[in-house]
Amino acid sequence: MAAVADVPRGLTDDDILSLKSAFAALAANPARPGARADLEKAEEALTQVIQRLGSLQASRQEMAQLLMSRAQARTTINDTTGGKLPEKASDAVSDYNEVIRLMEVDKAAVEGTFDYPSVFVRRALAKEEIAFGRKDKQQWEGAVQDYTRAIDIWRSRAPVRGQGLGVNPLVLNYRGNALSQLGRYEEALLDYREATDIFTEDRQLSQVAVSRCNEALSLFGLGEEER
């Protein structure tokens, strides 16, 4: 999903043009020719504006929006290389760390900008990219912790039928996958089964099939462990 942010006050006309180009690059197809170069320009433009806004005492909401956008640019750059630049994902984790810090200082100021749990999900996905790129198993544990934080927040909210609230079943699958990478197949199986139940209730049959395949793989993993 492309990041979208309102243009902060106090920027020059050149800054505003750079931001518009950056947001356009984030919204475009990352598989297109020249995407990596455009994304690198977007990252540079966002970095310059973030630094400038730091001296202008921008609002937490504005800074959080721009940091989320830069994190997206960084992980997408890594994606365009097939995961060969895990340092970009590491930089994105740093951006998400700062967003979370800003939200925890004054969550009400930025809560309406994006869903708080989604920041933990995005940071977890960035940690997965580091795990793949550097063969760093510790990153899988970090991803599990972030997915768990998001899931716990969703569970703490009162469900409202028809408004899409509740635990995101895709994230249950994500956590299950991360747990499987750590060999924690029993825990992964619980996540996959819960995801299957939610997708079944929502009649998302293609996702039901994915979750059931994941269940089968975790059962296979449990069988391998018993041997």
C-alpha positions in Angstrom: 0.0 0.0 0.0 1.4 3.3 -1.0 2.1 5.8 1.7 0.2 9.1 1.5 0.9 12.2 3.6 -0.3 15.8 3.6 2.5 18.2 2.8 3.8 19.7 6.1 3.9 23.5 6.6 7.2 25.4 6.4 8.7 23.6 3.4 10.1 25.2 0.3 8.5 24.8 -3.1 11.4 22.4 -4.0 10.7 20.3 -0.9 7.0 20.1 -1.9 7.8 19.0 -5.4 10.3 16.4 -4.1 7.7 15.0 -1.8 5.1 14.7 -4.5 7.6 12.8 -6.7 8.5 10.6 -3.7 4.8 9.7 -3.0 4.3 9.0 -6.7 7.2 6.6 -6.7 5.8 4.8 -3.7 2.4 4.5 -5.3 3.8 3.1 -8.6 4.4 -0.5 -9.5 7.8 -1.5 -7.9 8.3 -4.1 -10.7 8.4 -1.4 -13.4 11.7 -0.5 -15.2 13.6 2.2 -13.3 11.7 1.6 -10.1 14.7 1.2 -7.9 16.2 4.5 -9.0 12.9 6.3 -8.4 12.6 4.8 -5.0 16.2 5.7 -4.1 15.4 9.3 -5.1 12.2 9.1 -2.9 14.3 7.9 0.1 16.7 10.8 -0.4 13.9 13.3 -0.7 12.1 12.0 2.4 15.4 12.1 4.4 16.0 15.7 3.4 12.5 16.8 4.4 12.6 14.8 7.7 15.9 16.5 8.6 14.4 19.9 7.7 11.2 19.3 9.6 13.3 18.4 12.7 14.5 22.0 12.8 11.0 23.4 12.1 9.5 21.5 15.1 7.0 19.7 13.0 4.1 17.9 14.5 4.4 14.3 15.6 1.8 13.3 13.1 3.8 14.9 10.2 7.0 13.2 11.3 5.3 9.8 11.7 3.8 10.0 8.3 7.1 10.8 6.6 9.0 8.2 8.6 6.4 5.6 7.5 6.8 6.7 3.9 10.6 6.5 4.1 10.5 3.0 5.7 8.2 1.9 2.9 10.7 3.2 0.3 13.6 1.4 2.1 11.9 -2.0 2.2 10.7 -1.7 -1.3 14.2 -0.9 -2.5 15.3 -4.1 -0.9 12.5 -6.0 -2.5 13.5 -4.7 -6.0 16.9 -6.4 -5.5 15.4 -9.7 -4.4 16.4 -9.1 -0.8 20.0 -8.4 -1.4 20.1 -5.1 0.5 19.0 -6.1 4.1 20.6 -3.0 5.4 17.7 -1.1 3.8 15.3 -3.2 5.8 17.4 -2.5 8.9 17.1 1.2 8.2 13.3 0.8 7.8 13.2 -0.9 11.3 14.9 2.2 12.7 12.2 4.4 11.1 9.4 2.2 12.6 11.1 2.4 16.0 10.9 6.2 15.8 7.3 6.1 14.7 6.4 3.8 17.6 8.2 6.1 20.0 6.3 9.1 18.7 3.0 7.3 19.0 3.8 6.2 22.5 4.6 9.8 23.5 1.2 11.1 22.2 -0.8 8.3 20.5 -3.8 10.5 20.2 -1.9 12.9 17.9 -1.2 10.2 15.3 -3.8 7.5 15.9 -6.0 8.8 13.1 -3.2 8.7 10.6 -2.8 4.9 10.5 -3.7 2.0 12.7 -1.3 1.7 15.6 -0.9 -2.2 15.4 -0.1 -1.9 11.7 3.2 -0.2 12.6 4.3 -3.3 14.5 3.2 -5.5 11.6 5.3 -3.5 9.1 8.3 -3.5 11.5 7.9 -7.3 11.8 7.9 -7.7 8.0 11.1 -5.5 7.8 12.7 -7.8 10.4 11.8 -10.8 8.2 13.6 -9.2 5.3 16.7 -8.8 7.5 16.3 -12.5 8.7 16.3 -13.7 5.1 19.0 -11.4 3.9 21.5 -12.0 6.8 20.4 -15.5 7.8 19.8 -13.9 11.2 17.5 -16.2 13.3 17.2 -13.6 16.0 15.2 -11.4 13.6 12.5 -14.1 13.4 12.1 -13.8 17.2 11.8 -10.1 16.9 9.2 -10.5 14.2 7.1 -12.9 16.4 7.2 -10.3 19.2 6.0 -7.5 16.9 3.2 -9.7 15.4 2.2 -10.6 18.9 2.1 -7.0 20.0 -0.2 -6.1 17.1 -2.5 -9.2 17.7 -2.7 -8.4 21.4 -3.8 -4.8 20.7 -6.5 -6.1 18.2 -7.7 -8.6 20.8 -8.0 -5.9 23.4 -10.4 -3.9 21.3 -14.1 -4.6 21.4 -15.2 -6.2 18.1 -17.7 -4.4 16.0 -19.5 -6.6 13.5 -19.3 -5.3 9.9 -16.6 -2.8 10.5 -13.6 -5.0 9.9 -12.3 -4.8 13.4 -10.7 -7.7 15.2 -7.5 -9.8 14.6 -6.2 -9.6 11.1 -6.0 -13.3 10.0 -3.3 -12.5 7.5 -1.1 -11.5 10.5 -1.9 -14.7 12.2 -0.5 -16.5 9.2 2.5 -14.2 9.2 3.2 -15.0 12.9 2.7 -18.7 12.2 5.3 -18.5 9.4 7.8 -16.7 11.7 7.2 -19.3 14.5 7.7 -22.1 11.9 11.1 -20.5 11.0 12.0 -20.9 14.7 10.8 -24.5 14.8 7.8 -23.6 17.1 5.3 -25.6 15.1 2.7 -26.2 17.8 2.3 -22.4 18.3 2.3 -21.9 14.5 -0.4 -24.5 14.1 -2.7 -22.6 16.5 -2.2 -19.4 14.5 -2.9 -21.1 11.2 -6.1 -22.8 12.6 -7.4 -19.5 14.0 -6.7 -17.8 10.6 -8.5 -20.6 8.8 -11.6 -20.1 11.1 -11.7 -16.4 10.4 -11.2 -16.7 6.7 -13.9 -19.4 6.6 -16.3 -17.1 8.5 -15.5 -14.3 6.0 -15.8 -16.7 3.1 -12.4 -15.8 1.8 -11.9 -19.3 0.3 -8.5 -18.7 -1.4 -7.1 -17.6 2.0 -8.7 -20.6 3.6 -6.7 -22.8 1.3 -3.5 -20.9 2.1 -4.0 -21.3 5.8 -4.9 -25.0 5.5 -1.7 -25.6 3.5 0.2 -23.8 6.3 -1.5 -26.1 8.9 -0.3 -29.1 6.9 3.2 -27.8 6.8 3.3 -27.2 10.5 1.9 -30.7 11.2 4.7 -32.1 8.9 7.2 -30.1 10.9 5.8 -31.6 14.2 6.1 -35.1 12.7 9.7 -34.4 11.6 10.5 -33.2 15.2 9.1 -36.4 16.7 11.5 -38.5 14.5 
